[in-house]
Each structure stands twice: as C-alpha cells, then as structure tokens.
Amino acid sequence: MVDAAEGLLGIEWIEGKMVKKLLPCGTEEEFDSEGEIPQDSPNNEDENPLDEYGISLDTLMSLIGIEIAKMHLADIIHGDLTTSNMMLRHPTSFYSTDSNLSTELVLIDFGLSYHSTLIEDKAVDLYVLERAFASTHPDSEPMFASILSAYEKQMGREWPALRRRLDDGKTLIVLSVRITVLLPASVRLRGRKRSMVG
C-alpha cells in the first residue's frame, strides 16, 4: 500500500524463508566462518527443508513459474529475478480456502521493476533468473525447465513469441560478450540497471 499524499508506505512481514536457502547451493556463503555447512543448510543430508513447507521441489518450481507469469501478464518486469528475491511463506502463517495449498511463493524486492508490454523485457527477466539459477544452484537445468513449463501454461498465447525471444536473446548475449572486449561502455549501458542512466 502506498499513500503518497500522506507519505505512507505499507509493507508486509513475510514469515518464511528465501527460496535460495531452501534449494541446494554451490556458493561459498553457504559455509559458516569455520568452513562447516550450517545445520539449517539445504545440503544437510538428513532432511529436505521443503518438508517443513509440505511441498516438493517440483511444486516449488511450478509456484515460481506461475508467480512470474502472473507478474508478466500484468506487464510488470521485476528486473532482478533471483532466488534471493523469492520467499516461501511458512504454512503456519498462510491461510487459504484451497486445502491443496500449504504455502505460497512471494516475489520481493521490486526496486528495479518497471512496467512494460515488450516481449523482450519479459524474456530478459527470465534470462536473468536462468543465469541466477546456473550461478547459485548447481545442476539446475531441470529446475529451470520446470519453472518454464509452469510459466508457459500460465502465459497461454503469449508464450510462443516469448519463447522465440528468449532463445534469440541467448544468441544475442553470446554475441554481446564478443563485443564487450571492443565496446565495454555500450554493453554496460544495456545492462539490467539501464533505467538508472539519464
């Protein structure tokens, strides 16, 4: 809730965990100061952190795809889709009339978001998420494929054009890496924070 006239901003506390902490990670920050894996890490072999939320990994990936599609159908581009900007609401603080749902996925941190109807902007949002998965969660290709599958079902008629643009974007990004050596300033201006430049 925002009331600009009164200078009020309403925010909600999400009781739950970041999705990043619920998935297998391959980053250094996963270890504590003594180089040990913390007990609440998802790599702890004894338990699956998603059991506490009553969902499977496939269900979580579907929730991610559905929520991103809802956002894109409203022509909102997040600008920084990562598993650190997604939270899974704890079942004890989630209320639903649907008994099949024990939790919900909440997208957070819309500081870089903007409104756009362009297919390319939506494809870039998905590409940023794909790169975030690849760099943070090892062997994440099947997880991202599940996200895209759920996203595709939600997007309906918009999906084919978006899929083509997403695939085209991967080719263009490879080309831009080659250009980076020659023209680094122009590539920086095309980054995800481009709206911050005059």
Salt bridges, closest charged atoms under 4 A:
GLU12 OE2 - ARG89 NH1 3.08
GLU29 OE2 - LYS20 NZ 2.28
GLU52 OE2 - HIS90 NE2 2.82
GLU67 OE2 - LYS70 NZ 3.01
ASP75 OD1 - LYS122 NZ 2.87
ASP80 OD1 - ARG192 NH1 2.48
GLU104 OE2 - ARG89 NE 2.60
GLU120 OE1 - ARG165 NH2 3.08
ASP121 OD1 - ARG194 NH2 3.37
ASP125 OD2 - HIS72 NE2 2.89
GLU130 OE2 - LYS170 NZ 3.30
GLU158 OE1 - LYS122 NZ 3.39
ASP167 OD2 - ARG163 NE 3.40
